[in-house]
Amino acid sequence: MPNEVEINEPPSAYEIERILKLRSGKSNPRPDYLTTRGRLNHGPTPPGGSLPASRETDLTKAEVDELIALIVQGRHSRTPVVMPERLRARSWQSVEDVILQLEYALGWEGAGWKVGAASQAVRQAENVPSPSPGRLFKRSIFKSPAVVPSEFFVNYRLCEFEFAYQLGMSFPARDKEYTEADLRAGIECLMPVIEIGDSVFEDWYSLSGYFGGMYDNAGGAAFVTGRRHTEWKDIDLPNSNIDVYVNDFYIKSGIGVEAMGHPVTSLTWMVNWVRERGRDVNAGELVSTGTCTAHTFVQPGDLVSADFTDLGLVEAKFI
């Protein structure tokens, strides 16, 4: 979990200086190695160019166990692995089965949940039928400005810029659905964050052909949190702007409406997904509500900065 800090802490002198520098240089032309997707190191398959795998039947229990073992092998050894063709099942039930068991096989302590493919545009690009749940792990959460080492990644460093909530009350499993009003009452604070994706399987955009990125914890690999805010309810989050920079060059912008229309809507979906599967979401856990900017690929040596306007700056340096 992030280190305890003062709620609604003021920006540091460093943050103020960095924001002024980034904003003053926003109109500078970016170098050729950068596009609106950051670096073009996602593999040969272009966005939307994956070919759907032929299998649509669910994985058997033995196959689920086999796939989990492959992912764990790749994660623990930091080595790319290949999913056998016979396991490439476009089965959303199988995706959920793997995600619910993967954290225990990895042996990593959970710290919360993340929503993948929250926006319709991302779901279309990745050819998935639903937002995708994923787990946040204590081992890979950093406080901005962060230095994020290579040990958390196998193939990629895919940055997504999001709003996350830390919960001040628990939401136990139950039959009755939780409402957005329930979730609003249980929020301790709001944070701007960078959610960093990866996959043990290569060629990022080909993965949607067999849900490869979703099986692998919906891509969740590391997480960087900004300043915590308790006074957030009057902020127009659907229209709240995020400007993304790589190595101080402006890349693109996004707004909060991409998180299912409102980040609280996405939060509610995530908590109810967990509830429906008989698990609790506990006080103190984080829930990240999905990218508002689509994908930005980077590599070791890059500095990623996200200007969340009134909510502050979040930065990650990759080494």
KOLNUPA-833929 format. One line per 10 residues: number of its first residue (from 1); their letters; for each residue x, y, z of N, C-alpha, C. Coordinates in nm, 3 decimals. Atoms other than C-alpha are relative to their C-alpha. Example, Ala and Ser with C-alpha at 12.3 -4.5 7.8 and 13.67 -1.06 7.14 Angstrom:
2
1) as) 0.089/-0.119/0.000/1.230/-0.450/0.780/0.090/0.120/0.000; -0.082/-0.119/-0.006/1.367/-0.106/0.714/-0.077/0.109/0.073
***
This chain:
319
1) mpneveinep) 0.083/-0.118/0.000/0.000/0.000/0.000/0.088/0.124/0.000; -0.080/-0.121/-0.004/0.117/0.360/-0.046/0.031/0.039/0.144; -0.031/-0.050/-0.132/0.293/0.514/0.252/-0.105/0.102/0.042; 0.099/-0.094/-0.050/0.059/0.711/0.473/0.051/0.143/-0.018; -0.035/-0.140/0.019/0.065/1.080/0.377/-0.118/0.085/0.043; 0.107/-0.093/-0.039/-0.134/1.383/0.476/-0.106/0.005/-0.108; 0.109/-0.011/0.094/-0.476/1.387/0.315/-0.008/0.143/-0.052; 0.004/-0.131/0.063/-0.510/1.676/0.068/0.129/0.078/0.022; -0.128/-0.067/-0.016/-0.141/1.751/0.109/0.022/0.096/-0.115; -0.028/-0.095/0.108/-0.027/2.054/-0.088/0.106/-0.054/-0.092
11) psayeieril) -0.106/0.045/0.091/0.191/2.006/-0.394/0.137/0.044/0.050; -0.137/-0.034/-0.038/0.562/2.001/-0.333/0.057/0.105/-0.096; -0.066/-0.096/0.088/0.796/2.261/-0.478/0.042/-0.069/-0.130; -0.038/0.076/0.119/0.919/1.990/-0.717/-0.119/-0.013/-0.094; 0.118/0.019/0.084/0.566/1.921/-0.841/-0.040/0.129/-0.069; 0.036/-0.130/0.058/0.491/2.290/-0.896/0.095/0.036/-0.114; -0.100/-0.032/0.102/0.814/2.337/-1.088/-0.018/-0.087/-0.124; 0.017/0.092/0.112/0.755/2.029/-1.304/-0.125/0.032/-0.081; 0.123/-0.031/0.073/0.396/2.121/-1.391/0.018/0.125/-0.084; -0.023/-0.123/0.076/0.502/2.472/-1.495/0.086/-0.028/-0.123
21) klrsgksnpr) -0.087/0.032/0.112/0.776/2.329/-1.714/-0.075/-0.077/-0.108; 0.073/0.080/0.097/0.551/2.072/-1.878/-0.102/0.084/-0.077; 0.103/-0.080/0.066/0.271/2.315/-1.948/0.060/0.104/-0.094; -0.062/-0.102/0.086/0.505/2.579/-2.090/0.055/-0.061/-0.128; -0.054/0.065/0.119/0.648/2.324/-2.334/-0.098/-0.088/-0.073; 0.100/0.092/0.056/0.322/2.155/-2.431/-0.007/0.008/-0.152; 0.012/-0.017/0.145/0.327/2.296/-2.785/0.128/-0.037/-0.075; -0.124/0.038/0.067/0.684/2.184/-2.856/-0.022/-0.126/-0.083; 0.016/0.122/0.081/0.702/1.929/-3.140/0.069/-0.118/0.067; -0.063/0.118/-0.058/0.771/1.576/-3.021/0.093/-0.065/-0.101
31) pdylttrgrl) -0.095/0.066/0.091/1.059/1.374/-3.165/-0.064/-0.117/-0.074; 0.056/0.103/0.087/1.006/1.108/-3.429/-0.022/-0.133/0.071; 0.014/0.130/-0.066/1.043/0.818/-3.185/-0.127/-0.009/0.084; 0.123/-0.002/-0.079/0.719/0.921/-3.010/-0.121/0.025/-0.089; 0.128/-0.020/0.066/0.360/0.896/-3.133/-0.105/0.021/0.109; 0.107/-0.011/-0.099/0.022/0.933/-2.965/-0.014/-0.127/0.083; -0.006/0.122/-0.081/0.082/0.577/-2.839/0.135/-0.015/0.069; -0.133/0.007/-0.057/0.424/0.663/-2.703/0.095/-0.063/-0.099; -0.091/0.072/0.089/0.692/0.434/-2.844/-0.074/-0.112/-0.072; 0.065/0.108/0.077/0.596/0.186/-3.114/0.072/-0.132/0.024
41) nhgptppggs) -0.068/0.125/-0.036/0.737/-0.113/-2.928/-0.098/-0.104/0.051; 0.104/0.091/-0.046/0.413/-0.305/-2.884/-0.004/-0.130/-0.078; 0.000/0.120/0.081/0.496/-0.571/-3.143/-0.052/0.028/-0.140; 0.035/-0.023/0.140/0.414/-0.618/-3.511/-0.149/0.018/-0.029; 0.143/-0.010/0.025/0.035/-0.641/-3.477/-0.050/0.140/0.035; 0.051/-0.135/-0.030/-0.133/-0.297/-3.505/-0.126/-0.007/0.086; 0.126/-0.001/-0.076/-0.422/-0.192/-3.279/-0.118/-0.042/-0.088; 0.114/0.050/0.076/-0.733/-0.377/-3.393/0.036/-0.102/-0.106; -0.044/0.090/0.107/-0.526/-0.609/-3.613/0.010/-0.145/0.039; -0.012/0.139/-0.043/-0.548/-0.929/-3.412/-0.099/-0.090/-0.075
51) lpasretdlt) 0.089/0.098/0.061/-0.700/-1.244/-3.560/-0.060/-0.087/0.110; 0.062/0.079/-0.107/-0.955/-1.418/-3.334/0.038/-0.147/-0.006; -0.026/0.142/-0.010/-0.857/-1.763/-3.215/-0.131/-0.077/-0.025; 0.120/0.076/0.039/-1.095/-2.038/-3.324/-0.073/-0.059/0.120; 0.064/0.067/-0.113/-1.161/-2.190/-2.982/-0.083/0.099/0.082; 0.087/-0.082/-0.084/-1.455/-2.046/-2.788/-0.052/-0.076/0.121; 0.044/0.078/-0.116/-1.519/-2.328/-2.541/0.085/0.033/0.122; -0.071/-0.029/-0.123/-1.422/-2.286/-2.177/0.120/-0.092/0.019; -0.111/0.084/-0.042/-1.090/-2.410/-2.050/-0.046/-0.097/0.109; 0.027/0.093/-0.109/-1.111/-2.720/-1.834/0.078/0.043/0.123
61) kaevdelial) -0.073/-0.033/-0.122/-0.991/-2.704/-1.475/0.150/-0.028/-0.017; -0.141/0.034/0.022/-0.668/-2.878/-1.577/0.067/0.103/-0.091; -0.055/-0.101/0.091/-0.619/-2.627/-1.859/0.016/0.135/0.069; -0.014/-0.122/-0.080/-0.685/-2.333/-1.624/0.126/-0.007/0.085; -0.120/0.017/-0.084/-0.419/-2.471/-1.390/0.127/0.009/-0.083; -0.117/-0.004/0.088/-0.179/-2.516/-1.681/0.032/0.143/-0.044; -0.021/-0.137/0.044/-0.230/-2.161/-1.804/0.052/0.088/0.113; -0.049/-0.075/-0.117/-0.184/-2.017/-1.455/0.147/-0.031/0.023; -0.141/0.038/-0.021/0.141/-2.212/-1.422/0.090/0.067/-0.103; -0.079/-0.067/0.102/0.264/-2.065/-1.752/0.021/0.147/0.034
71) ivqgrhsrtp) -0.010/-0.142/-0.035/0.188/-1.709/-1.640/0.092/0.020/0.119; -0.085/-0.010/-0.119/0.350/-1.763/-1.301/0.146/-0.022/-0.037; -0.136/0.025/0.046/0.658/-1.908/-1.470/0.059/0.124/-0.065; -0.049/-0.119/0.068/0.690/-1.603/-1.693/0.021/0.117/0.093; -0.010/-0.112/-0.094/0.629/-1.355/-1.412/0.118/-0.018/0.095; -0.106/0.021/-0.098/0.865/-1.511/-1.160/0.140/-0.001/-0.063; -0.131/0.007/0.065/1.146/-1.567/-1.411/0.027/0.120/-0.090; -0.008/-0.114/0.091/1.079/-1.250/-1.612/0.042/-0.046/-0.138; -0.031/0.059/0.130/1.084/-1.459/-1.926/-0.128/-0.009/-0.082; 0.119/0.016/0.084/0.837/-1.439/-2.217/-0.036/-0.147/-0.017
81) vvmperlrar) 0.048/0.135/0.023/0.624/-1.749/-2.262/-0.099/0.001/-0.115; 0.094/0.014/0.111/0.410/-1.876/-2.547/-0.120/-0.082/0.047; 0.119/0.077/-0.033/0.052/-1.981/-2.488/-0.026/-0.101/-0.112; 0.028/0.099/0.104/-0.009/-2.310/-2.672/-0.132/0.029/-0.071; 0.120/-0.025/0.079/-0.264/-2.287/-2.950/-0.124/-0.064/0.062; 0.116/0.072/-0.055/-0.488/-2.542/-2.776/-0.059/0.070/0.122; 0.051/-0.074/-0.116/-0.522/-2.307/-2.473/-0.056/0.137/-0.037; 0.041/-0.134/0.041/-0.610/-2.001/-2.677/-0.152/0.006/-0.018; 0.146/0.005/-0.001/-0.975/-1.998/-2.580/-0.058/0.139/0.020; 0.071/-0.128/-0.016/-1.189/-1.690/-2.636/-0.121/-0.024/0.092
91) swqsvedvil) 0.101/0.030/-0.101/-1.382/-1.776/-2.320/0.014/0.100/0.113; -0.009/-0.101/-0.108/-1.458/-1.488/-2.085/-0.011/-0.065/0.137; 0.008/0.073/-0.127/-1.551/-1.735/-1.812/0.137/-0.052/0.039; -0.134/0.051/-0.029/-1.204/-1.884/-1.839/0.093/0.114/0.043; -0.078/-0.118/-0.043/-1.048/-1.535/-1.816/-0.025/0.027/0.148; 0.034/-0.028/-0.139/-1.233/-1.479/-1.490/0.053/-0.109/0.093; -0.051/0.110/-0.082/-1.138/-1.822/-1.357/0.149/0.016/0.027; -0.145/-0.017/-0.016/-0.769/-1.752/-1.417/0.029/0.118/0.091; -0.027/-0.120/-0.079/-0.778/-1.401/-1.270/-0.027/-0.024/0.148; 0.036/0.022/-0.140/-0.948/-1.518/-0.950/0.099/-0.090/0.073
101) qleyalgweg) -0.095/0.093/-0.062/-0.681/-1.783/-0.889/0.146/0.044/-0.012; -0.138/-0.031/0.035/-0.369/-1.618/-1.028/0.079/0.058/0.117; -0.076/-0.064/-0.108/-0.275/-1.405/-0.726/0.051/-0.102/0.102; -0.043/0.099/-0.098/-0.258/-1.711/-0.501/0.117/-0.082/-0.054; -0.111/0.073/0.061/-0.033/-1.894/-0.746/0.126/0.085/-0.005; -0.115/-0.090/0.002/0.192/-1.589/-0.774/0.060/0.017/0.140; -0.046/-0.017/-0.136/0.213/-1.565/-0.396/0.020/0.144/0.041; -0.014/-0.143/-0.028/0.180/-1.186/-0.396/-0.123/0.050/0.076; 0.109/-0.052/-0.082/-0.029/-0.995/-0.142/-0.077/0.108/-0.074; 0.085/-0.096/0.068/-0.322/-0.807/-0.289/-0.014/0.131/0.075
111) agwkvgaasq) 0.021/-0.132/-0.059/-0.377/-0.437/-0.232/-0.125/0.067/-0.053; 0.120/-0.059/0.058/-0.692/-0.378/-0.434/-0.026/-0.058/-0.138; 0.044/0.048/0.130/-0.838/-0.409/-0.782/0.016/0.108/-0.105; -0.008/-0.095/0.111/-0.809/-0.248/-1.124/-0.097/-0.041/-0.109; 0.091/0.024/0.112/-1.053/-0.214/-1.412/0.080/0.016/-0.129; -0.059/-0.009/0.133/-0.910/-0.293/-1.754/-0.108/0.018/-0.104; 0.094/-0.019/0.111/-1.077/-0.190/-2.079/-0.130/0.065/0.046; 0.119/-0.068/-0.050/-1.313/0.049/-1.902/-0.073/0.075/-0.111; 0.063/-0.078/0.106/-1.374/0.255/-2.215/-0.040/-0.090/-0.117; 0.047/0.076/0.115/-1.565/0.130/-2.517/0.107/-0.004/-0.108
121) avrqaenvps) -0.104/-0.005/0.103/-1.280/0.240/-2.744/0.108/-0.105/0.026; -0.102/0.100/-0.033/-1.031/0.019/-2.560/-0.055/-0.141/-0.019; 0.060/0.133/0.019/-1.272/-0.277/-2.559/-0.006/-0.036/-0.148; 0.003/0.027/0.143/-1.310/-0.243/-2.935/0.140/-0.029/-0.053; -0.137/0.019/0.047/-0.933/-0.213/-2.988/0.054/-0.136/0.042; -0.051/0.126/-0.052/-0.867/-0.520/-2.773/-0.096/-0.116/-0.026; 0.095/0.104/0.042/-1.173/-0.710/-2.902/-0.046/-0.084/0.118; 0.048/0.071/-0.119/-1.301/-0.796/-2.554/-0.145/0.039/0.027; 0.144/-0.024/-0.014/-1.670/-0.823/-2.454/-0.038/0.081/0.123; 0.035/-0.057/-0.130/-1.649/-0.659/-2.112/0.121/0.072/0.058
131) pspgrlfkrs) -0.114/-0.044/-0.081/-1.437/-0.449/-1.880/0.064/-0.122/0.066; -0.073/0.115/-0.053/-1.172/-0.674/-1.732/0.054/0.031/0.138; -0.054/-0.021/-0.133/-1.088/-0.711/-1.363/0.146/-0.041/0.008; -0.139/0.038/-0.027/-0.733/-0.728/-1.238/0.033/0.035/0.144; -0.040/-0.018/-0.139/-0.551/-0.732/-0.906/0.115/0.099/0.009; -0.114/-0.083/-0.036/-0.323/-0.466/-0.759/0.075/-0.071/0.113; -0.082/0.069/-0.098/-0.034/-0.600/-0.552/0.086/0.099/0.080; -0.075/-0.090/-0.087/0.139/-0.436/-0.256/0.144/0.017/-0.047; -0.141/-0.002/0.038/0.483/-0.523/-0.394/0.031/0.101/-0.110; -0.026/-0.080/0.120/0.441/-0.307/-0.703/-0.076/0.132/-0.001
141) ifkspavvps) 0.062/-0.132/-0.010/0.276/0.012/-0.575/0.106/0.100/0.044; -0.100/-0.103/-0.024/0.487/0.328/-0.579/-0.068/0.135/0.018; 0.048/-0.136/-0.020/0.440/0.686/-0.467/0.073/0.095/-0.094; -0.058/-0.098/0.091/0.496/0.963/-0.721/0.074/0.110/0.075; -0.069/0.042/0.122/0.752/1.078/-0.822/0.073/-0.132/0.025; -0.047/0.137/-0.023/0.848/0.712/-0.860/0.113/-0.037/-0.095; -0.098/0.069/0.083/1.145/0.519/-0.989/-0.043/-0.145/-0.005; 0.058/0.133/0.015/1.008/0.193/-1.127/0.102/-0.092/-0.068; -0.106/0.085/0.057/1.267/-0.084/-1.180/-0.054/-0.105/-0.095; 0.036/0.097/0.104/1.269/-0.344/-1.456/-0.053/-0.130/0.055
151) effvnyrlce) 0.037/0.130/-0.055/1.201/-0.633/-1.218/-0.150/-0.027/-0.003; 0.145/0.019/0.001/0.825/-0.577/-1.247/-0.055/-0.030/-0.140; 0.047/0.012/0.137/0.810/-0.627/-1.624/0.071/-0.114/-0.074; -0.055/0.105/0.085/0.864/-0.902/-1.882/0.022/0.054/-0.142; -0.007/-0.044/0.140/0.787/-0.753/-2.226/-0.025/0.149/-0.021; 0.048/-0.134/0.031/0.624/-0.410/-2.198/-0.001/0.089/0.123; 0.034/-0.099/-0.101/0.576/-0.092/-2.001/-0.106/0.086/-0.064; 0.113/-0.065/0.064/0.233/0.023/-2.104/-0.072/0.086/0.104; 0.052/-0.092/-0.101/0.118/0.333/-1.915/-0.143/0.042/-0.033; 0.138/-0.046/0.011/-0.246/0.416/-1.857/-0.026/0.096/0.116
161) fefayqlgms) 0.013/-0.111/-0.093/-0.364/0.727/-1.674/-0.144/0.005/0.048; 0.131/0.035/-0.055/-0.655/0.685/-1.438/-0.029/0.074/0.131; 0.041/-0.044/-0.133/-0.849/0.789/-1.131/-0.020/-0.125/0.087; 0.014/0.114/-0.091/-0.829/0.555/-0.832/-0.057/0.049/0.132; 0.057/-0.030/-0.131/-1.012/0.544/-0.502/0.060/-0.092/0.105; -0.030/0.083/-0.116/-0.900/0.423/-0.164/-0.126/-0.005/0.086; 0.125/0.018/-0.073/-1.189/0.280/0.036/0.022/0.015/0.149; -0.005/-0.019/-0.144/-1.259/0.380/0.393/-0.089/-0.098/0.075; 0.084/0.102/-0.061/-1.507/0.098/0.456/0.003/-0.124/-0.086; -0.001/0.127/0.072/-1.540/-0.264/0.355/-0.132/-0.024/-0.072
171) fpardkeyte) 0.118/0.040/0.075/-1.782/-0.404/0.100/0.002/-0.152/-0.010; -0.004/0.147/-0.003/-1.838/-0.769/0.191/-0.088/-0.062/-0.106; 0.083/0.075/0.094/-1.979/-1.031/-0.041/-0.142/-0.012/0.054; 0.141/0.013/-0.038/-2.360/-1.037/-0.037/-0.081/-0.018/-0.127; 0.085/0.020/0.117/-2.652/-1.110/-0.266/-0.041/0.133/-0.064; 0.051/-0.128/0.050/-2.770/-0.748/-0.299/0.112/0.081/-0.065; -0.096/-0.083/0.072/-2.593/-0.527/-0.551/0.029/0.129/0.075; -0.035/-0.131/-0.055/-2.404/-0.222/-0.424/-0.030/0.108/-0.103; 0.033/-0.112/0.088/-2.516/0.112/-0.567/0.115/0.100/-0.001; -0.101/-0.106/0.003/-2.307/0.411/-0.664/-0.006/0.084/0.128
181) adlragiecl) 0.012/-0.074/-0.126/-2.443/0.587/-0.355/0.072/-0.075/0.113; -0.072/0.080/-0.099/-2.310/0.300/-0.141/0.150/0.022/-0.011; -0.144/-0.015/0.020/-1.967/0.334/-0.295/0.047/0.140/0.034; -0.039/-0.138/-0.034/-1.958/0.712/-0.265/0.014/0.017/0.151; -0.004/-0.011/-0.146/-2.030/0.678/0.105/0.122/-0.071/0.059; -0.111/0.078/-0.053/-1.740/0.433/0.142/0.137/0.044/-0.046; -0.129/-0.045/0.054/-1.467/0.629/-0.037/0.072/0.086/0.103; -0.084/-0.083/-0.087/-1.185/0.763/0.177/0.065/0.113/-0.076; -0.065/-0.105/0.076/-1.000/0.951/-0.094/0.013/-0.040/-0.146; -0.024/0.014/0.143/-0.936/0.997/-0.464/0.147/0.027/-0.029
191) mpvieigdsv) -0.139/-0.022/0.040/-0.592/0.971/-0.628/0.012/-0.004/-0.151; -0.041/0.019/0.140/-0.460/1.038/-0.978/0.111/-0.105/-0.004; -0.095/0.112/0.001/-0.256/0.734/-1.082/0.047/-0.031/-0.142; -0.046/0.065/0.123/-0.050/0.568/-1.353/-0.005/-0.150/0.023; 0.005/0.146/-0.006/-0.140/0.203/-1.405/0.086/-0.053/-0.114; -0.100/0.042/0.098/0.140/0.018/-1.585/-0.021/-0.146/-0.035; 0.032/0.133/0.048/0.060/-0.286/-1.794/0.120/-0.073/-0.058; -0.101/0.088/0.057/0.268/-0.578/-1.918/-0.070/-0.131/-0.033; 0.049/0.135/0.023/0.218/-0.932/-2.043/0.119/-0.093/-0.015; -0.103/0.101/0.023/0.425/-1.248/-2.031/-0.005/-0.050/-0.144
201) fedwyslsgy) 0.016/0.042/0.140/0.293/-1.311/-2.385/0.039/0.116/-0.092; -0.054/-0.103/0.087/0.455/-1.123/-2.674/-0.102/0.049/-0.103; 0.079/-0.064/0.105/0.309/-0.895/-2.945/-0.135/0.046/0.057; 0.111/-0.045/-0.084/0.064/-0.689/-2.738/-0.135/-0.006/-0.069; 0.132/-0.011/0.061/-0.215/-0.625/-2.987/-0.048/-0.131/-0.062; 0.046/0.132/0.044/-0.220/-0.986/-3.106/-0.071/-0.074/0.112; 0.053/0.074/-0.115/-0.319/-1.092/-2.754/-0.152/-0.002/0.005; 0.145/-0.007/-0.007/-0.679/-0.982/-2.796/-0.065/-0.112/-0.081; 0.055/0.111/0.077/-0.724/-1.264/-3.047/-0.030/-0.121/0.084; 0.027/0.112/-0.091/-0.718/-1.507/-2.756/-0.007/0.046/0.146
211) fggmydnagg) 0.014/-0.059/-0.134/-0.768/-1.273/-2.455/0.127/-0.015/0.083; -0.125/0.026/-0.071/-0.401/-1.321/-2.370/0.034/0.102/0.106; -0.031/-0.102/-0.099/-0.354/-0.988/-2.197/-0.094/-0.002/0.118; 0.097/0.003/-0.108/-0.668/-1.033/-1.992/0.025/-0.117/0.094; -0.035/0.113/-0.086/-0.569/-1.379/-1.868/0.112/0.038/0.098; -0.116/-0.039/-0.080/-0.246/-1.224/-1.738/-0.032/0.123/0.084; 0.038/-0.105/-0.095/-0.414/-1.012/-1.469/-0.041/0.129/-0.069; 0.040/-0.117/0.078/-0.560/-0.778/-1.733/0.118/0.094/-0.023; -0.119/-0.077/0.029/-0.204/-0.663/-1.791/0.062/0.071/0.119; -0.047/-0.080/-0.114/-0.160/-0.514/-1.443/0.135/-0.045/0.052
221) aafvtgrrht) -0.135/0.036/-0.045/0.210/-0.505/-1.345/0.053/0.094/0.108; -0.047/-0.096/-0.101/0.283/-0.186/-1.146/-0.097/0.117/0.005; 0.102/-0.100/-0.031/0.102/0.117/-1.009/0.067/0.116/0.072; -0.060/-0.120/-0.060/0.206/0.475/-0.925/-0.112/0.094/0.042; 0.107/-0.084/-0.054/-0.013/0.694/-0.703/0.047/0.143/0.021; -0.025/-0.140/-0.027/-0.032/1.070/-0.681/-0.054/0.040/0.137; 0.047/-0.051/-0.128/-0.149/1.292/-0.397/-0.146/-0.043/0.025; 0.134/0.043/-0.039/-0.459/1.183/-0.205/-0.088/0.121/0.027; 0.095/-0.110/-0.013/-0.769/1.402/-0.207/-0.129/-0.051/0.062; 0.130/0.033/-0.057/-1.069/1.380/0.023/-0.109/0.094/-0.052
231) ewkdidlpns) 0.098/-0.099/0.049/-1.238/1.692/-0.117/-0.006/-0.011/-0.152; 0.005/0.025/0.143/-1.318/1.553/-0.460/-0.141/0.000/-0.058; 0.136/0.023/0.047/-1.697/1.531/-0.480/-0.054/0.113/-0.087; 0.045/-0.112/0.083/-1.740/1.875/-0.637/0.078/0.012/-0.130; -0.077/-0.003/0.124/-1.488/1.802/-0.911/-0.080/-0.069/-0.111; 0.069/0.058/0.116/-1.642/1.737/-1.253/0.092/-0.105/-0.062; -0.095/0.102/0.044/-1.452/1.411/-1.299/-0.021/-0.045/-0.145; 0.014/0.040/0.140/-1.610/1.312/-1.633/0.067/0.096/-0.097; -0.063/-0.099/0.087/-1.471/1.634/-1.781/0.138/0.043/0.051; -0.131/-0.032/-0.055/-1.150/1.637/-1.577/0.108/-0.044/-0.097
241) nidvyvndfy) -0.100/0.023/0.105/-0.851/1.661/-1.813/0.129/-0.060/0.054; -0.131/0.058/-0.028/-0.530/1.457/-1.813/0.088/0.023/-0.122; -0.098/-0.017/0.106/-0.228/1.560/-2.021/0.117/-0.095/0.025; -0.104/0.102/-0.011/0.034/1.290/-2.087/0.126/0.047/-0.071; -0.130/-0.037/0.055/0.404/1.355/-2.146/0.096/-0.118/0.014; -0.111/0.095/-0.009/0.699/1.124/-2.222/0.128/0.078/-0.026; -0.128/-0.073/0.009/1.045/1.270/-2.161/-0.024/0.148/-0.026; 0.040/-0.140/0.005/0.875/1.611/-2.127/-0.064/0.042/-0.131; 0.069/-0.030/0.124/0.714/1.590/-2.473/-0.147/-0.039/0.013; 0.143/0.027/-0.007/0.335/1.616/-2.488/-0.039/-0.111/-0.097
251) iksgigveam) 0.043/0.115/0.080/0.175/1.295/-2.617/-0.147/0.010/-0.037; 0.144/-0.003/0.025/-0.202/1.327/-2.580/-0.072/0.037/0.129; 0.083/-0.032/-0.116/-0.490/1.406/-2.345/-0.115/-0.099/0.011; 0.118/0.082/-0.023/-0.784/1.223/-2.194/-0.088/0.066/0.104; 0.092/-0.051/-0.101/-1.086/1.288/-1.975/-0.068/-0.115/0.073; 0.054/0.101/-0.089/-1.261/1.103/-1.694/-0.121/-0.074/-0.051; 0.120/0.067/0.051/-1.571/1.016/-1.895/0.034/-0.136/-0.060; -0.040/0.128/0.059/-1.370/0.730/-2.051/-0.012/-0.115/0.099; 0.015/0.104/-0.102/-1.400/0.540/-1.721/-0.149/-0.027/0.022; 0.142/0.039/-0.004/-1.753/0.410/-1.792/-0.094/0.119/0.020
261) ghpvtsltwm) 0.082/-0.118/-0.016/-1.889/0.765/-1.799/0.034/0.080/0.122; -0.041/-0.064/-0.125/-1.774/0.842/-1.444/0.083/-0.101/0.078; -0.081/0.095/-0.076/-1.497/0.688/-1.232/-0.075/-0.072/0.111; 0.077/0.069/-0.105/-1.748/0.610/-0.955/-0.083/-0.113/-0.060; 0.072/0.108/0.068/-1.951/0.406/-1.206/0.091/-0.121/-0.019; -0.097/0.108/0.019/-1.640/0.205/-1.286/0.036/-0.066/0.133; -0.026/0.053/-0.134/-1.559/0.165/-0.915/-0.113/-0.093/0.044; 0.116/0.080/-0.041/-1.912/0.033/-0.852/-0.004/-0.131/-0.077; -0.004/0.123/0.078/-1.881/-0.215/-1.136/0.103/-0.096/0.057; -0.107/0.087/-0.049/-1.552/-0.347/-0.996/-0.037/-0.064/0.132
271) vnwvrergrd) 0.037/0.054/-0.131/-1.680/-0.389/-0.640/-0.109/-0.105/-0.016; 0.107/0.099/0.020/-1.991/-0.568/-0.763/0.050/-0.125/-0.071; -0.059/0.118/0.063/-1.785/-0.797/-0.985/0.063/-0.090/0.107; -0.063/0.077/-0.109/-1.588/-0.905/-0.677/-0.108/-0.061/0.089; 0.110/0.046/-0.086/-1.907/-0.931/-0.468/-0.070/-0.121/-0.059; 0.073/0.107/0.065/-2.077/-1.154/-0.723/0.076/-0.133/0.004; -0.083/0.120/-0.003/-1.790/-1.400/-0.694/0.038/-0.041/0.140; -0.012/0.045/-0.137/-1.815/-1.433/-0.319/0.120/0.051/0.075; -0.117/-0.055/-0.066/-1.519/-1.217/-0.223/-0.029/0.139/0.051; 0.017/-0.132/-0.060/-1.494/-0.905/-0.009/0.098/0.100/-0.063
281) vnagelvstg) -0.093/-0.110/0.025/-1.344/-0.569/-0.098/0.014/0.074/0.133; -0.022/-0.044/-0.137/-1.186/-0.441/0.221/0.039/0.146/0.013; -0.043/-0.136/-0.031/-1.135/-0.101/0.379/0.151/0.010/-0.014; -0.142/-0.021/0.023/-0.797/0.039/0.283/0.045/-0.043/-0.138; -0.039/0.044/0.134/-0.793/-0.130/-0.058/-0.019/0.113/-0.101; 0.008/-0.094/0.110/-0.743/0.067/-0.377/-0.079/-0.062/-0.114; 0.065/0.043/0.123/-0.960/0.046/-0.687/0.030/0.104/-0.107; -0.029/-0.089/0.112/-0.831/0.196/-1.010/-0.105/-0.021/-0.108; 0.126/0.006/0.074/-1.113/0.278/-1.248/0.013/-0.007/-0.151; -0.016/0.022/0.144/-0.963/0.235/-1.595/0.058/0.118/-0.072
291) tctahtfvqp) -0.071/-0.106/0.070/-0.762/0.430/-1.845/-0.094/0.102/-0.063; 0.072/-0.110/0.063/-0.887/0.768/-1.963/0.074/0.051/-0.123; -0.088/-0.051/0.105/-0.613/0.804/-2.225/0.043/-0.108/-0.099; -0.048/0.113/0.079/-0.575/0.463/-2.396/0.146/-0.027/0.034; -0.130/0.056/-0.032/-0.221/0.321/-2.422/0.115/0.096/-0.033; -0.125/-0.070/0.028/0.122/0.484/-2.397/0.115/-0.095/0.033; -0.110/0.094/-0.018/0.416/0.247/-2.449/0.131/0.077/0.022; -0.129/-0.061/-0.027/0.756/0.337/-2.304/0.104/-0.110/0.019; -0.108/0.096/-0.020/1.091/0.171/-2.233/0.090/0.050/0.113; -0.091/-0.045/-0.106/1.365/0.181/-1.967/0.073/0.127/-0.043
301) gdlvsadftd) -0.061/-0.129/0.026/1.512/0.529/-1.940/-0.100/0.111/-0.020; 0.102/-0.101/0.025/1.184/0.707/-2.013/-0.057/0.056/0.130; 0.072/-0.067/-0.108/1.018/0.957/-1.779/-0.141/0.028/-0.049; 0.141/-0.020/0.034/0.637/0.954/-1.791/-0.063/0.094/0.101; 0.061/-0.100/-0.087/0.444/1.250/-1.652/-0.146/0.017/-0.041; 0.142/-0.021/0.026/0.068/1.296/-1.619/-0.048/0.119/0.082; 0.052/-0.122/-0.061/-0.078/1.640/-1.545/-0.152/-0.016/0.013; 0.143/0.020/-0.027/-0.419/1.580/-1.382/-0.068/0.131/0.040; 0.056/-0.132/-0.025/-0.493/1.955/-1.367/-0.006/0.026/0.151; 0.010/-0.036/-0.142/-0.627/2.038/-1.017/0.041/-0.112/0.095
311) lglveakfi) -0.036/0.113/-0.087/-0.546/1.689/-0.884/0.150/-0.024/0.007; -0.144/0.005/-0.012/-0.175/1.729/-0.948/0.070/-0.085/-0.104; -0.090/0.068/0.091/0.113/1.553/-1.118/0.033/-0.140/0.051; -0.047/0.135/-0.033/0.199/1.181/-1.127/0.113/-0.031/-0.098; -0.115/0.027/0.086/0.541/1.076/-1.256/0.061/-0.136/0.032; -0.070/0.127/-0.014/0.724/0.750/-1.316/0.122/0.001/-0.091; -0.125/0.017/0.075/1.087/0.709/-1.422/0.030/-0.148/-0.007; -0.023/0.142/0.020/1.160/0.366/-1.570/0.150/-0.028/-0.015; -0.143/0.033/0.006/1.501/0.209/-1.514/0.017/-0.148/-0.029
***
